[in-house]
Amino acid sequence: AGPDLAAALDLADEFTALIRKQSTGTLKEWLTRAVLSPCPEVSRFAEGISRDESAVDAAVTTRWSNGPVEGHVNRLKSIKRQMYGRAGFALLKARVVNAA
């Protein structure tokens, strides 16, 4: 399992570099190697990505990210959870507006 594990870890590192835009390789090249991987988990992951390859390729190649939106959603949900059962919408709205 040594060489197979090493190959799987290398593919995982390459995918991480692609997502973080630190790699010069392309998603198509990575998918070609990953589907042929001896590690079934890696090849299944690559097959799943292949099903929506255009969306993943757009995430890898464009500079846009939905990270800031997800951060705001997380902040709002945290405030909501802190207040669960304590008050109504008016207080929630006041906390969100004042926290921003």
Biotite code that builds the C-alpha atoms (Angstrom):
import biotite.structure as struc

atoms = struc.array([
    struc.Atom([0.000, 0.000, 0.000], chain_id="A", res_id=1, res_name="ALA", atom_name="CA", element="C"),
    struc.Atom([3.072, 2.263, 0.205], chain_id="A", res_id=2, res_name="GLY", atom_name="CA", element="C"),
    struc.Atom([3.384, 3.381, -3.435], chain_id="A", res_id=3, res_name="PRO", atom_name="CA", element="C"),
    struc.Atom([-0.406, 3.583, -3.856], chain_id="A", res_id=4, res_name="ASP", atom_name="CA", element="C"),
    struc.Atom([-0.727, 5.764, -0.790], chain_id="A", res_id=5, res_name="LEU", atom_name="CA", element="C"),
    struc.Atom([2.125, 7.984, -1.930], chain_id="A", res_id=6, res_name="ALA", atom_name="CA", element="C"),
    struc.Atom([0.501, 8.400, -5.354], chain_id="A", res_id=7, res_name="ALA", atom_name="CA", element="C"),
    struc.Atom([-2.848, 9.263, -3.731], chain_id="A", res_id=8, res_name="ALA", atom_name="CA", element="C"),
    struc.Atom([-1.202, 11.846, -1.480], chain_id="A", res_id=9, res_name="LEU", atom_name="CA", element="C"),
    struc.Atom([0.610, 13.384, -4.451], chain_id="A", res_id=10, res_name="ASP", atom_name="CA", element="C"),
    struc.Atom([-2.670, 13.673, -6.352], chain_id="A", res_id=11, res_name="LEU", atom_name="CA", element="C"),
    struc.Atom([-4.352, 15.233, -3.310], chain_id="A", res_id=12, res_name="ALA", atom_name="CA", element="C"),
    struc.Atom([-1.527, 17.778, -2.989], chain_id="A", res_id=13, res_name="ASP", atom_name="CA", element="C"),
    struc.Atom([-1.771, 18.615, -6.691], chain_id="A", res_id=14, res_name="GLU", atom_name="CA", element="C"),
    struc.Atom([-5.529, 19.117, -6.438], chain_id="A", res_id=15, res_name="PHE", atom_name="CA", element="C"),
    struc.Atom([-5.062, 21.395, -3.427], chain_id="A", res_id=16, res_name="THR", atom_name="CA", element="C"),
    struc.Atom([-2.534, 23.456, -5.387], chain_id="A", res_id=17, res_name="ALA", atom_name="CA", element="C"),
    struc.Atom([-4.980, 23.687, -8.317], chain_id="A", res_id=18, res_name="LEU", atom_name="CA", element="C"),
    struc.Atom([-7.798, 24.917, -6.083], chain_id="A", res_id=19, res_name="ILE", atom_name="CA", element="C"),
    struc.Atom([-5.538, 27.432, -4.345], chain_id="A", res_id=20, res_name="ARG", atom_name="CA", element="C"),
    struc.Atom([-4.298, 28.599, -7.757], chain_id="A", res_id=21, res_name="LYS", atom_name="CA", element="C"),
    struc.Atom([-0.700, 27.714, -6.863], chain_id="A", res_id=22, res_name="GLN", atom_name="CA", element="C"),
    struc.Atom([-0.221, 25.248, -9.705], chain_id="A", res_id=23, res_name="SER", atom_name="CA", element="C"),
    struc.Atom([0.596, 25.644, -13.373], chain_id="A", res_id=24, res_name="THR", atom_name="CA", element="C"),
    struc.Atom([-1.211, 22.413, -14.281], chain_id="A", res_id=25, res_name="GLY", atom_name="CA", element="C"),
    struc.Atom([-4.765, 22.137, -15.537], chain_id="A", res_id=26, res_name="THR", atom_name="CA", element="C"),
    struc.Atom([-7.795, 20.409, -14.121], chain_id="A", res_id=27, res_name="LEU", atom_name="CA", element="C"),
    struc.Atom([-8.114, 18.217, -17.225], chain_id="A", res_id=28, res_name="LYS", atom_name="CA", element="C"),
    struc.Atom([-4.542, 16.894, -16.760], chain_id="A", res_id=29, res_name="GLU", atom_name="CA", element="C"),
    struc.Atom([-5.191, 16.194, -13.088], chain_id="A", res_id=30, res_name="TRP", atom_name="CA", element="C"),
    struc.Atom([-8.466, 14.395, -13.832], chain_id="A", res_id=31, res_name="LEU", atom_name="CA", element="C"),
    struc.Atom([-6.758, 12.194, -16.417], chain_id="A", res_id=32, res_name="THR", atom_name="CA", element="C"),
    struc.Atom([-4.165, 11.067, -13.872], chain_id="A", res_id=33, res_name="ARG", atom_name="CA", element="C"),
    struc.Atom([-6.633, 10.809, -10.972], chain_id="A", res_id=34, res_name="ALA", atom_name="CA", element="C"),
    struc.Atom([-9.142, 8.587, -12.791], chain_id="A", res_id=35, res_name="VAL", atom_name="CA", element="C"),
    struc.Atom([-6.322, 6.115, -13.505], chain_id="A", res_id=36, res_name="LEU", atom_name="CA", element="C"),
    struc.Atom([-5.156, 6.174, -9.885], chain_id="A", res_id=37, res_name="SER", atom_name="CA", element="C"),
    struc.Atom([-4.800, 2.799, -8.150], chain_id="A", res_id=38, res_name="PRO", atom_name="CA", element="C"),
    struc.Atom([-6.526, 4.338, -5.115], chain_id="A", res_id=39, res_name="CYS", atom_name="CA", element="C"),
    struc.Atom([-10.308, 3.821, -5.510], chain_id="A", res_id=40, res_name="PRO", atom_name="CA", element="C"),
    struc.Atom([-11.185, 6.841, -3.373], chain_id="A", res_id=41, res_name="GLU", atom_name="CA", element="C"),
    struc.Atom([-9.157, 9.184, -5.562], chain_id="A", res_id=42, res_name="VAL", atom_name="CA", element="C"),
    struc.Atom([-10.554, 7.779, -8.801], chain_id="A", res_id=43, res_name="SER", atom_name="CA", element="C"),
    struc.Atom([-14.132, 8.026, -7.461], chain_id="A", res_id=44, res_name="ARG", atom_name="CA", element="C"),
    struc.Atom([-13.481, 11.639, -6.394], chain_id="A", res_id=45, res_name="PHE", atom_name="CA", element="C"),
    struc.Atom([-12.158, 12.437, -9.869], chain_id="A", res_id=46, res_name="ALA", atom_name="CA", element="C"),
    struc.Atom([-15.192, 10.800, -11.503], chain_id="A", res_id=47, res_name="GLU", atom_name="CA", element="C"),
    struc.Atom([-17.463, 12.947, -9.333], chain_id="A", res_id=48, res_name="GLY", atom_name="CA", element="C"),
    struc.Atom([-15.609, 16.083, -10.368], chain_id="A", res_id=49, res_name="ILE", atom_name="CA", element="C"),
    struc.Atom([-15.838, 15.019, -14.014], chain_id="A", res_id=50, res_name="SER", atom_name="CA", element="C"),
    struc.Atom([-19.634, 15.064, -13.779], chain_id="A", res_id=51, res_name="ARG", atom_name="CA", element="C"),
    struc.Atom([-19.549, 18.833, -13.211], chain_id="A", res_id=52, res_name="ASP", atom_name="CA", element="C"),
    struc.Atom([-16.174, 19.588, -14.727], chain_id="A", res_id=53, res_name="GLU", atom_name="CA", element="C"),
    struc.Atom([-17.180, 22.966, -16.167], chain_id="A", res_id=54, res_name="SER", atom_name="CA", element="C"),
    struc.Atom([-18.137, 24.336, -12.735], chain_id="A", res_id=55, res_name="ALA", atom_name="CA", element="C"),
    struc.Atom([-14.961, 23.049, -11.072], chain_id="A", res_id=56, res_name="VAL", atom_name="CA", element="C"),
    struc.Atom([-12.850, 24.365, -13.950], chain_id="A", res_id=57, res_name="ASP", atom_name="CA", element="C"),
    struc.Atom([-14.485, 27.785, -13.543], chain_id="A", res_id=58, res_name="ALA", atom_name="CA", element="C"),
    struc.Atom([-13.658, 27.712, -9.823], chain_id="A", res_id=59, res_name="ALA", atom_name="CA", element="C"),
    struc.Atom([-10.045, 26.856, -10.617], chain_id="A", res_id=60, res_name="VAL", atom_name="CA", element="C"),
    struc.Atom([-9.488, 29.302, -13.471], chain_id="A", res_id=61, res_name="THR", atom_name="CA", element="C"),
    struc.Atom([-11.465, 32.413, -12.485], chain_id="A", res_id=62, res_name="THR", atom_name="CA", element="C"),
    struc.Atom([-10.521, 34.837, -9.773], chain_id="A", res_id=63, res_name="ARG", atom_name="CA", element="C"),
    struc.Atom([-14.048, 35.085, -8.353], chain_id="A", res_id=64, res_name="TRP", atom_name="CA", element="C"),
    struc.Atom([-15.036, 33.408, -5.104], chain_id="A", res_id=65, res_name="SER", atom_name="CA", element="C"),
    struc.Atom([-18.184, 33.171, -3.007], chain_id="A", res_id=66, res_name="ASN", atom_name="CA", element="C"),
    struc.Atom([-16.088, 33.103, 0.179], chain_id="A", res_id=67, res_name="GLY", atom_name="CA", element="C"),
    struc.Atom([-17.164, 36.555, 1.415], chain_id="A", res_id=68, res_name="PRO", atom_name="CA", element="C"),
    struc.Atom([-20.849, 35.678, 0.971], chain_id="A", res_id=69, res_name="VAL", atom_name="CA", element="C"),
    struc.Atom([-20.388, 32.404, 2.845], chain_id="A", res_id=70, res_name="GLU", atom_name="CA", element="C"),
    struc.Atom([-18.648, 34.328, 5.634], chain_id="A", res_id=71, res_name="GLY", atom_name="CA", element="C"),
    struc.Atom([-21.628, 36.664, 6.025], chain_id="A", res_id=72, res_name="HIS", atom_name="CA", element="C"),
    struc.Atom([-24.071, 33.740, 6.017], chain_id="A", res_id=73, res_name="VAL", atom_name="CA", element="C"),
    struc.Atom([-21.996, 32.029, 8.710], chain_id="A", res_id=74, res_name="ASN", atom_name="CA", element="C"),
    struc.Atom([-21.959, 35.221, 10.813], chain_id="A", res_id=75, res_name="ARG", atom_name="CA", element="C"),
    struc.Atom([-25.744, 35.617, 10.517], chain_id="A", res_id=76, res_name="LEU", atom_name="CA", element="C"),
    struc.Atom([-26.368, 31.990, 11.435], chain_id="A", res_id=77, res_name="LYS", atom_name="CA", element="C"),
    struc.Atom([-24.094, 32.321, 14.472], chain_id="A", res_id=78, res_name="SER", atom_name="CA", element="C"),
    struc.Atom([-26.035, 35.346, 15.720], chain_id="A", res_id=79, res_name="ILE", atom_name="CA", element="C"),
    struc.Atom([-29.322, 33.523, 15.109], chain_id="A", res_id=80, res_name="LYS", atom_name="CA", element="C"),
    struc.Atom([-28.143, 30.443, 17.021], chain_id="A", res_id=81, res_name="ARG", atom_name="CA", element="C"),
    struc.Atom([-26.985, 32.558, 19.967], chain_id="A", res_id=82, res_name="GLN", atom_name="CA", element="C"),
    struc.Atom([-30.457, 34.072, 20.214], chain_id="A", res_id=83, res_name="MET", atom_name="CA", element="C"),
    struc.Atom([-32.470, 30.892, 19.667], chain_id="A", res_id=84, res_name="TYR", atom_name="CA", element="C"),
    struc.Atom([-35.622, 30.994, 21.801], chain_id="A", res_id=85, res_name="GLY", atom_name="CA", element="C"),
    struc.Atom([-34.753, 34.327, 23.415], chain_id="A", res_id=86, res_name="ARG", atom_name="CA", element="C"),
    struc.Atom([-36.340, 36.993, 21.265], chain_id="A", res_id=87, res_name="ALA", atom_name="CA", element="C"),
    struc.Atom([-38.112, 37.729, 18.028], chain_id="A", res_id=88, res_name="GLY", atom_name="CA", element="C"),
    struc.Atom([-37.154, 39.027, 14.644], chain_id="A", res_id=89, res_name="PHE", atom_name="CA", element="C"),
    struc.Atom([-36.910, 42.669, 15.793], chain_id="A", res_id=90, res_name="ALA", atom_name="CA", element="C"),
    struc.Atom([-34.020, 41.932, 18.174], chain_id="A", res_id=91, res_name="LEU", atom_name="CA", element="C"),
    struc.Atom([-32.307, 39.705, 15.618], chain_id="A", res_id=92, res_name="LEU", atom_name="CA", element="C"),
    struc.Atom([-32.526, 42.510, 13.060], chain_id="A", res_id=93, res_name="LYS", atom_name="CA", element="C"),
    struc.Atom([-31.132, 45.008, 15.573], chain_id="A", res_id=94, res_name="ALA", atom_name="CA", element="C"),
    struc.Atom([-28.170, 42.757, 16.394], chain_id="A", res_id=95, res_name="ARG", atom_name="CA", element="C"),
    struc.Atom([-27.381, 42.099, 12.723], chain_id="A", res_id=96, res_name="VAL", atom_name="CA", element="C"),
    struc.Atom([-27.582, 45.758, 11.727], chain_id="A", res_id=97, res_name="VAL", atom_name="CA", element="C"),
    struc.Atom([-25.529, 46.943, 14.715], chain_id="A", res_id=98, res_name="ASN", atom_name="CA", element="C"),
    struc.Atom([-22.947, 44.160, 14.348], chain_id="A", res_id=99, res_name="ALA", atom_name="CA", element="C"),
    struc.Atom([-22.166, 45.088, 10.753], chain_id="A", res_id=100, res_name="ALA", atom_name="CA", element="C"),
])
